[in-house]
Amino acid sequence: MKRVFIDGSAGTTGLRIHERLSARTDIQLVTLEEPLRKDPAAKREMLNGGCDIAFLCLPDDAAREAVEMIENPDVTVLDTSTAHRTDPRFVYGFPELSAAQREAVAHAKRIAVPGCHASGFIALVYPLVEAGLIAPDTRLVCHSLTGYSGGGKKMIAQYEAQERSPLLDGPRQYGVTQNHKHLKEMVHVTDLSAKPVFCPIVADFYSGMEVTVPVFAEDLRGTADDIRAVYGTKYTGPIVRYAPNADEEGFYSAAALSGRDSMQITVSGNDERILLVARYDNLGKGASGAAVECLNLVLGKDETAGLAL
């Protein structure tokens, strides 16, 4: 039985991973006692001999430090931070991109769990670049609407406070300097040569995510039906699935898959202006659900084990 250690289990992602794994009987969760949780020597010992698999649910710098502590080549690392998502030593943990990617995740010792916003953008754009429908030098725009849980404990507390700022009552766009930390992986994984104009928005609902990439037909090497065919072939489930006509009477709710670990891919618009849409939970396929999916592949289990679909 594999021993699994969650470093950073007190954070939002770490807590969610712990919840998903605590009831499982095919693994053994191991922990550091509270006085030792931030002791470097104790952590080094745990990462090298106390566990077989380590989740890193840490800030970027702390995740880098933890990886550098590991000398045991048999320990598998699943890093949920931004630190290693473009690092060639790490496999990008989005197995639905291809059969080869699924195999790479299953056999990797270093896995970078994708970012929440990046997951939707990559799911939409990667197959189109791969199929030649979008040229790598195409300049794209991406809008992403997320629930406030994506901001972690501090933002959750702000939104759920009894007395809070009235500014929180409306959706808030952020990343306005166009230097959002997910941009690097968004272009790296899709093989784009230019970063998209990225417009993330946080709103007053707990969890859920909707990522939209609008494209002009004239910028495509094909049609909207060609896109639908690509998605329909690649995304057949069980976790990521193409869903035609998925709107709710002309609306798309970003909370439609809240509490679930699946992702829905769809195409809307018309012959001239096309909307590519990915919906999922920022805490599910956008974070802890994706991490557990990668763990399942590493363990040789059904990739949906312990997930809510």
ZAKOLBA-285909 format. One line per field, with one value per residue (C-alpha): x, y, z; chain; residue in one letter. Coordinates in steps of 0.05 Angstrom, whole numbers. Example, Ala and Ser with C-alpha at 12.3 -4.5 7.8 and 13.67 -1.06 7.14 Angstrom:
BEGIN
X: c(246:273)
Y: c(-90:-21)
Z: c(156:143)
chain: c(A:A)
resn: c(a:s)
end
This chain:
BEGIN
X: c(0:28:40:15:38:2:50:7:-56:-84:-94:-156:-127:-93:-157:-196:-145:-146:-222:-220:-166:-185:-238:-197:-170:-120:-71:-44:-45:16:25:74:53:36:101:141:99:147:211:257:292:227:200:263:257:184:197:254:233:165:123:119:78:79:28:58:2:49:69:116:181:164:147:215:249:211:230:303:299:280:339:300:288:229:186:131:116:50:60:-3:35:56:129:141:87:137:195:220:233:158:101:41:-17:-72:-79:-137:-92:-70:-57:17:3:-38:19:70:29:20:95:121:158:148:78:56:-19:-48:-72:-147:-155:-102:-139:-198:-156:-110:-168:-198:-137:-88:-130:-140:-66:-52:-102:-77:-142:-107:-37:13:21:-54:-68:-124:-167:-189:-243:-247:-301:-287:-317:-282:-255:-201:-169:-156:-171:-160:-208:-259:-258:-268:-329:-360:-349:-411:-390:-355:-338:-395:-344:-350:-423:-405:-357:-285:-235:-163:-96:-103:-28:-32:22:-22:19:-20:-1:66:35:-22:27:78:30:-9:54:28:80:41:7:-68:-102:-126:-185:-198:-259:-278:-351:-394:-405:-364:-338:-344:-308:-324:-268:-285:-240:-274:-246:-262:-276:-226:-171:-186:-160:-228:-298:-337:-360:-287:-275:-336:-309:-241:-271:-320:-264:-216:-262:-305:-301:-306:-276:-271:-329:-352:-424:-461:-518:-497:-525:-584:-633:-579:-540:-477:-473:-402:-429:-460:-407:-394:-377:-358:-291:-311:-303:-351:-327:-374:-377:-426:-432:-443:-406:-368:-355:-345:-343:-303:-326:-300:-339:-315:-303:-241:-233:-246:-216:-184:-145:-154:-196:-142:-90:-128:-139:-63:-53:-101:-62:4:-27:-54:-125:-188:-175:-243:-232:-253:-279:-349:-370)
Y: c(0:67:120:189:254:321:378:439:402:463:503:501:452:409:403:382:329:304:299:259:211:202:149:108:40:31:82:103:177:197:264:304:321:394:415:384:410:467:433:427:364:329:348:324:257:250:267:217:158:170:170:140:197:271:324:394:444:502:571:569:581:530:479:490:481:417:388:404:365:300:254:189:174:129:184:211:285:318:394:436:502:544:529:471:474:492:454:400:354:352:321:366:333:338:266:281:318:252:179:195:247:198:147:200:220:147:134:201:215:290:316:388:395:447:516:527:580:547:481:508:548:489:441:487:509:450:404:459:474:399:390:450:489:545:569:574:649:663:719:697:726:687:705:664:671:638:630:664:599:603:659:613:623:699:713:663:700:767:743:706:760:786:856:862:913:929:922:846:848:853:812:837:832:822:806:873:881:820:783:730:670:620:653:616:547:568:583:530:471:494:512:582:634:692:700:711:773:742:769:731:752:732:735:725:650:597:551:538:563:581:594:624:633:673:665:695:644:680:663:588:538:505:515:511:441:421:444:404:342:350:359:303:255:276:289:228:225:201:266:313:309:347:369:399:448:454:524:536:572:618:625:591:586:584:546:490:439:465:408:361:339:336:385:403:428:461:506:563:624:626:618:684:688:626:616:559:545:500:493:458:470:512:466:403:392:460:438:380:337:340:323:261:240:242:202:149:141:136:81:44:54:77:151:169:136:182:235:264:267)
Z: c(0:-21:32:12:44:33:46:57:78:114:50:5:-46:7:48:-13:-32:40:38:-26:0:73:60:12:33:-24:4:72:88:129:165:206:276:284:320:263:205:189:213:152:179:193:125:91:126:107:35:28:70:102:39:-31:-61:-40:-57:-53:-37:-23:-48:-107:-69:-15:-69:-102:-34:-21:-89:-77:-11:-46:-59:-61:-136:-119:-89:-136:-130:-150:-146:-145:-146:-206:-194:-241:-295:-350:-319:-368:-308:-295:-335:-343:-308:-361:-386:-433:-482:-514:-502:-497:-444:-403:-406:-387:-326:-305:-306:-282:-217:-224:-242:-245:-232:-281:-260:-255:-310:-352:-352:-391:-440:-454:-462:-514:-553:-551:-596:-647:-653:-654:-711:-750:-743:-705:-725:-667:-681:-675:-625:-579:-524:-463:-412:-348:-294:-227:-159:-101:-71:-124:-83:-24:50:50:-6:20:87:51:13:71:124:159:142:76:23:-26:-81:-72:-93:-167:-210:-207:-263:-242:-273:-308:-319:-366:-325:-294:-269:-312:-378:-381:-380:-426:-483:-464:-466:-527:-567:-581:-597:-568:-500:-504:-477:-412:-373:-308:-267:-196:-175:-114:-117:-81:-135:-209:-271:-343:-392:-460:-520:-576:-647:-714:-769:-813:-763:-769:-818:-818:-793:-728:-748:-756:-684:-660:-695:-662:-592:-603:-620:-565:-506:-496:-420:-367:-338:-397:-447:-508:-500:-559:-545:-472:-458:-411:-457:-483:-418:-392:-316:-289:-228:-270:-249:-179:-132:-189:-217:-291:-348:-403:-471:-520:-581:-593:-638:-713:-778:-768:-693:-652:-577:-547:-476:-420:-355:-292:-218:-201:-140:-180:-249:-236:-174:-126:-172:-225:-173:-150:-222:-233:-169:-194:-258:-220:-177:-237:-214:-250:-262:-233:-165:-109:-156:-162:-234)
chain: c(A:A:A:A:A:A:A:A:A:A:A:A:A:A:A:A:A:A:A:A:A:A:A:A:A:A:A:A:A:A:A:A:A:A:A:A:A:A:A:A:A:A:A:A:A:A:A:A:A:A:A:A:A:A:A:A:A:A:A:A:A:A:A:A:A:A:A:A:A:A:A:A:A:A:A:A:A:A:A:A:A:A:A:A:A:A:A:A:A:A:A:A:A:A:A:A:A:A:A:A:A:A:A:A:A:A:A:A:A:A:A:A:A:A:A:A:A:A:A:A:A:A:A:A:A:A:A:A:A:A:A:A:A:A:A:A:A:A:A:A:A:A:A:A:A:A:A:A:A:A:A:A:A:A:A:A:A:A:A:A:A:A:A:A:A:A:A:A:A:A:A:A:A:A:A:A:A:A:A:A:A:A:A:A:A:A:A:A:A:A:A:A:A:A:A:A:A:A:A:A:A:A:A:A:A:A:A:A:A:A:A:A:A:A:A:A:A:A:A:A:A:A:A:A:A:A:A:A:A:A:A:A:A:A:A:A:A:A:A:A:A:A:A:A:A:A:A:A:A:A:A:A:A:A:A:A:A:A:A:A:A:A:A:A:A:A:A:A:A:A:A:A:A:A:A:A:A:A:A:A:A:A:A:A:A:A:A:A:A:A:A:A:A:A:A:A:A:A:A:A:A:A:A:A:A:A:A:A:A)
resn: c(m:k:r:v:f:i:d:g:s:a:g:t:t:g:l:r:i:h:e:r:l:s:a:r:t:d:i:q:l:v:t:l:e:e:p:l:r:k:d:p:a:a:k:r:e:m:l:n:g:g:c:d:i:a:f:l:c:l:p:d:d:a:a:r:e:a:v:e:m:i:e:n:p:d:v:t:v:l:d:t:s:t:a:h:r:t:d:p:r:f:v:y:g:f:p:e:l:s:a:a:q:r:e:a:v:a:h:a:k:r:i:a:v:p:g:c:h:a:s:g:f:i:a:l:v:y:p:l:v:e:a:g:l:i:a:p:d:t:r:l:v:c:h:s:l:t:g:y:s:g:g:g:k:k:m:i:a:q:y:e:a:q:e:r:s:p:l:l:d:g:p:r:q:y:g:v:t:q:n:h:k:h:l:k:e:m:v:h:v:t:d:l:s:a:k:p:v:f:c:p:i:v:a:d:f:y:s:g:m:e:v:t:v:p:v:f:a:e:d:l:r:g:t:a:d:d:i:r:a:v:y:g:t:k:y:t:g:p:i:v:r:y:a:p:n:a:d:e:e:g:f:y:s:a:a:a:l:s:g:r:d:s:m:q:i:t:v:s:g:n:d:e:r:i:l:l:v:a:r:y:d:n:l:g:k:g:a:s:g:a:a:v:e:c:l:n:l:v:l:g:k:d:e:t:a:g:l:a:l)
end
